[in-house]
Amino acid sequence: MPETLGEVLPAAAEQYGDKTALITGGRRFSFTELNELSNRLANGLRGVGVEEGDRVTLYAPNSWEWVVSYHAIHKLGAVANPINAMLTPEEVSFVVEDCGAKVLIASREKGEPVLALRGGTEAGKEGKSTLREVVLIGGGGPPAGARAFDDLLACGCADMQIARVSPDSLSTICYTSGTTGHPKGAMHTHRNVIVNAAMTAVMHVRTREDTVVTALPCSHVYGNVVMNASLLYGMTLVLLPTFDSVEVMAAIEQYRATLFEGVPTMFMYMLAHPDFDRFDLSSLTRCTVGGQTMPVAKMEEFERRAGCPLIELWGMTEIAGLGTTTPLYGENRHGSIGIQLPHVECRIADLQDASKTVPTEEVGEIMVRGPIVMQGYYGNEAATRATIESDGWLHSGDLARQDEDGYLWVVDRRKDMILTAGYNVYPAELERVIAMHSAVALVAVGPQPDEMKGEIAKAYVVLKPGETTDEESIVTHCRAHLAAYKVPRQVQFVDDVPKTSTGKIMRRELKTLDA
């Protein structure tokens, strides 16, 4: 088993050679080809100054270039900063400056709006690097201030000596929205990422005989686990740029996929499609679902109509992917998130004293310890101390109970987080943006149930005296500052919002205001 991410593709190329590793964008790539392409790009990046420890931001949808870039970064011993392709230039600017990225690799349509970041006005938190290069993926000559991805690829040779770094050194900084309204960078070691992918593969019995179809973003820890597990175990990965019900089902049928991985919304859209039963999905041997809870009735319907088990899983950015899942050959108890991964400890902690573990069937907070737990939040020691106890136990913020057989059952999610189609949306971040609107005096954001997306965000807005505005104005303002999935889907104007005696907004009471 490779010990660092830079070793993953060389080891896979040696073991699996010309076997198809990746199918995407109408192209096929063998393990050997992916390894050589990542060597070329790594050498090209080295030529523009990327060195061991430098941060490189990846800002693009799923593509072969994304996979090649991710592994090229790690071959140099640099640190990958994968970010959601749906983020706005303003959000990208914060992340790039916060982690001190030296290079931004982006798809052309995503990268051009952030070219102004090149050269950065401030160094990152360590003061070591600012954004010096913007590399654009896509055809045509690059605009002024950018380099073409293809040019870097062409100037690099196919052989290289990968950097020798420690398995416990920093490999990735993955940003997750924080309750303060600004994202926090979870620091993953090489060991964190590789152990998570490997143990996920063990629990689901993933082998070189598998063909995996997914539209999960590689920038998300769930999608990243899918990608890395496929490369580690010689699977063929059919990577779709975005989710579309028909495209997913057609890919499963065409490539005789054995595994499809997604969030509940994807499965529900597929089930709702009138042509679901016309596609041949008989090659599927199991599917996985995570990111939010899925109604048991819908899970049972999918299993019945697709003819394969649907395996639930649970994870978070701070543990580089999964923490628990139902084992393929274990009892599939729908509604449960399964048991902990091998080499990982999970327990249900007392809500008043985290050092105590509650008895079986009592509700408490899920806590995790082991080789998948992040190093901490980049440049944020206070948040790290609040999340990771001195003995290594990490607070998940999720409430659950554990049955007598060790299966965990989530009963509530993080206090304020809204889960929209598998994406984390934090009210504080939306409130921070909406409060910038010139007519807004006060705003609170809470969840509303949605049949397809699980939850959507609703904003309760108090206007300044004498000011007027409408829902469209608030939404348009949000779209200018936030990724599309974060924009509130409902806006209600109210006279006031529920507050405690100290003036703290009581988000759980917002539904009492619903018109």
VOFIFI-220077 format. One record per residue (C-alpha): z, x, y. Coordinates in steps of 0.05 Angstrom, whole numbers, plus 5000, padded with zeros to 4 digits. Layout:
<torfis>
ZXY/...
</torfis>
This chain:
<torfis>
500050005000/498150295068/504250455111/500850385179/495449915205/490850505218/490650625143/488749915123/481249945130/480450655101/484550445040/480649795033/473950145039/475950644985/478350094938/473349534951/467349894979/461149464984/464648804968/463948305025/470048335069/468047905128/463147335142/462647115214/457446945266/452046915212/453347635189/456447955129/460448595130/462849005071/469449375072/465650025079/461749755139/468049505174/471450175164/465450555193/464750085252/472150155269/471450915264/465650895313/469450465362/475750875356/471851505373/468551135431/475350915457/478051615450/472151845492/474451405550/481551655547/485351215497/490851625464/496651515417/501551025447/496750735498/496349975503/489649635492/489148895507/484648455463/482147835498/476647495458/475546935408/474847075333/469047535318/467248155279/468248555343/475448305347/476948535277/473649215288/477249305355/484049145327/483449665272/480150185317/486050145364/490850275307/486750855279/488151205346/495551065340/494850635402/498449965412/494649315406/496048745455/492448145426/492547545473/490246825467/482946755489/484946095523/489246445576/486946435648/485447065688/492046975724/495846965658/491947555632/493647945695/501047855683/500748085610/496248685625/500748925681/507148775643/505349205583/501549735623/494949665586/489950225596/483949855568/481949125564/476948935509/474248235523/468547775508/463647755566/465347055588/472847205586/472647915614/468147835675/473247405714/478647935705/474448545725/478648565789/484448805745/481049475733/485150015763/491249545770/495549525831/501849725793/503450115731/506749775672/514249775660/514250485635/509950705694/505251085647/498750715648/494650225688/488249865669/482650375674/477150075632/474349385618/470049355556/465748735548/463148455483/456448105488/449048225503/445948485567/447849055612/455149065635/456748875707/459349405755/466249635735/465549495661/462949835598/458949515542/462349465475/455849645440/455350285482/462250515459/460350345388/453850745392/456951375422/462351435369/461151785302/462651445236/467851945213/474752065241/481652305226/486451735238/492851855277/498951975234/504451535262/510951295234/511150615199/516850445245/513050615309/510550075356/503949775334/503149125372/505848755432/504848005423/506647565482/510146905472/511846435528/519046475550/524045965574/524146325641/517046115654/513946805641/511647065574/515647595536/512448145494/515048165422/514548885397/512148955325/512249585284/506949755233/512049595179/513348905209/506048715206/504249015139/510448755102/509248055130/502048045108/503548345040/509347885023/505347275046/499947484997/505147554942/507946864954/501046534954/498246984899/492347224941/487547694906/480648004912/477947384877/479546954937/474946724992/478846495053/476146035108/480046005173/479145835246/486146075265/485746565324/486647285301/490747385364/496046905338/501047175288/499046655236/491646835242/493447565243/497147515177/491047165147/486447715171/490748305149/492548005082/485147905068/483648645082/489748895045/488148514981/480548544980/479147814996/472847555031/474747265099/470246725129/472346745202/470246175247/470546275323/473545585336/475644985295/470644435281/471843955223/464643955198/463744715205/470144835166/468344365110/461244625108/463845345103/468545165046/462744845009/457645395024/462045995007/465945654951/472445814987/478845834947/483445795007/483445455075/488845605126/490545195188/495344795230/496744055217/491943815271/486144145234/487743795169/488643135204/481943195241/478643355174/481742755140/479642305197/472342525194/467842005162/464142525121/470342845090/468942585020/461642805023/463343545024/464643914960/471544214968/472744304894/472945064899/479545034937/485545264895/490745194951/491245115027/496645325075/499244945136/504045175190/505245185265/508644505267/510943965220/505843525185/507342815162/508642815087/503942215078/498242615109/499843215065/499542785003/493042475026/489843155035/492143394967/489442764935/482642784969/481643544968/484543644898/488944244914/496144384935/497844435009/503044975020/507644945080/510045555117/514345725177/514246315224/514646565294/511847115338/518447495336/517647625261/510247805262/508247185224/511546815167/518946795151/518846265096/513845905053/513445524988/511245994932/504745794898/508145724830/514545424857/516144694866/512244424925/517244004963/513343695020/517243695085/520644345067/518545015096/520145345030/524245975018/524546655051/519347195038/521247764990/525448305024/527347815078/534047465088/534646765118/541046375130/543245755167/548245955220/553745555252/551545315321/558145515352/559046185317/552746525292/556747005248/558446425203/553846105152/554345355144/555145035075/549144755036/545844145067/549344245135/544944335196/545044985234/540345505264/535445895222/536846635227/532547185198/533847915181/529548445148/523348885156/519348345191/524048265251/521148535317/524049135353/525548695413/522148435476/518348965514/522249185576/527048605569/533648845540/537548225561/532847755524/532948225464/540548225461/540547465466/535747405408/537747955359/545048045339/547948745333/547648675257/540148535258/540147775251/534947445294/535946765326/530046295313/532545725357/530245245302/535244775269/534944675194/538844545131/538344895064/538744524998/542244754935/535845104910/534945504973/529245095004/529745025079/528444375117/527244395192/530643815226/529143995298/525244515336/527144975392/530744575445/525344555497/518944795464/513044325457/508344445399/501244225416/496344305358/500244915334/500745235403/507445365436/508145055504/514445185544/516544685597/519245225644/512345545649/509044885667/514544715715/513745385750/506345255761/506844525781/512444685830/507345115867/503444485887/504444355961/506543625950/511643745895/519043745908/521543745836/518443725768/520843685696/516543725634/517943415566/514343245502/510642605484/508742455411/501342495395/498242285329/493142845326/496443415363/503643285344/506143325415/503243365485/506443565550/508343045602/510243225673/515242805712/513942965786/518242825847/514242885911/516643165977/518442636029/512242386064/507542736015/502442385972/498042625915/495442375848/495242565775/488342875781/490643355835/496543585793/492243695731/486844065771/492244515800/494844665730/487944825703/487145365755/493445725732/494445555658/490745585592/487644915574/492544765518/498444835566/495944335618/500043695617/496343105588/500542595626/503542595696/508542075720/511142045791/518641885794/524141845846/528642325810/529842635741/536242635698/540843215715/547743465694/553543515742/551444235756/544344025774/541044255709/535243815688/536643445622/529843475589/532043065529/533442485576/526542485608/523941945561/528541445595/523841495654/517541315616/513640775651/
</torfis>
